[in-house]
Amino acid sequence: MVNHYSIAAIGFFTATFTIAGEKNSSPVIPVSINSVETHQISENLVRIIQYNMELEPKLDIEMFTAPGMDFKQLQSIQEIDLGKEKINFANSSGTYIEGISVEDTMIHFDIDHYYLEGGSIAISCQIKVAQEIGTPKCVEKE
């Protein structure tokens, strides 16, 4: 006769080994990534990868052909040019990208940048996506 405690013990040890195996595997998405969005812009698929700005201060935009998903281009944004100054995401007390949206062929996002010396600047950016990913066009928000 099978004892109920034996069955429970077998179930417990099986569950324990399964959980322990999952703890040792690597994450599917690195912890440096906050979010990944995919959008269709014209005939291309565009993936927007937003990083945890404290771990890896950048925004990546990848372009793929649709429907084959052949890689076309990567635009890695780690700094922006405001004309009067370049804003380097890593050279700050904090740079935060917010409000990413896609409208027609444009990617829009806002940046809150905190200078090492103190003070901050609010910036609005847009990137045109056509046959290739354009460079960010950014202005200081008033």
ChimeraX attribute file (.defattr): number of C-alpha atoms within 10 A of each C-alpha:
attribute: neighborCount
match mode: 1-to-1
recipient: residues
	/A:1	3
	/A:2	6
	/A:3	7
	/A:4	8
	/A:5	9
	/A:6	10
	/A:7	10
	/A:8	11
	/A:9	11
	/A:10	11
	/A:11	11
	/A:12	11
	/A:13	11
	/A:14	12
	/A:15	12
	/A:16	11
	/A:17	10
	/A:18	10
	/A:19	11
	/A:20	11
	/A:21	10
	/A:22	10
	/A:23	9
	/A:24	8
	/A:25	8
	/A:26	8
	/A:27	9
	/A:28	6
	/A:29	10
	/A:30	9
	/A:31	11
	/A:32	14
	/A:33	16
	/A:34	12
	/A:35	11
	/A:36	13
	/A:37	12
	/A:38	13
	/A:39	15
	/A:40	16
	/A:41	20
	/A:42	13
	/A:43	12
	/A:44	21
	/A:45	20
	/A:46	25
	/A:47	17
	/A:48	20
	/A:49	18
	/A:50	21
	/A:51	21
	/A:52	18
	/A:53	18
	/A:54	14
	/A:55	11
	/A:56	15
	/A:57	22
	/A:58	22
	/A:59	19
	/A:60	15
	/A:61	20
	/A:62	18
	/A:63	25
	/A:64	18
	/A:65	15
	/A:66	15
	/A:67	9
	/A:68	9
	/A:69	11
	/A:70	12
	/A:71	12
	/A:72	15
	/A:73	15
	/A:74	15
	/A:75	16
	/A:76	13
	/A:77	15
	/A:78	15
	/A:79	16
	/A:80	18
	/A:81	14
	/A:82	15
	/A:83	10
	/A:84	6
	/A:85	8
	/A:86	10
	/A:87	20
	/A:88	17
	/A:89	25
	/A:90	16
	/A:91	15
	/A:92	16
	/A:93	15
	/A:94	16
	/A:95	24
	/A:96	17
	/A:97	20
	/A:98	13
	/A:99	10
	/A:100	15
	/A:101	14
	/A:102	19
	/A:103	10
	/A:104	10
	/A:105	14
	/A:106	17
	/A:107	22
	/A:108	19
	/A:109	18
	/A:110	20
	/A:111	20
	/A:112	16
	/A:113	21
	/A:114	19
	/A:115	17
	/A:116	11
	/A:117	8
	/A:118	8
	/A:119	9
	/A:120	15
	/A:121	14
	/A:122	15
	/A:123	19
	/A:124	19
	/A:125	20
	/A:126	19
	/A:127	18
	/A:128	19
	/A:129	19
	/A:130	13
	/A:131	13
	/A:132	14
	/A:133	20
	/A:134	14
	/A:135	16
	/A:136	20
	/A:137	15
	/A:138	19
	/A:139	16
	/A:140	12
	/A:141	12
	/A:142	7
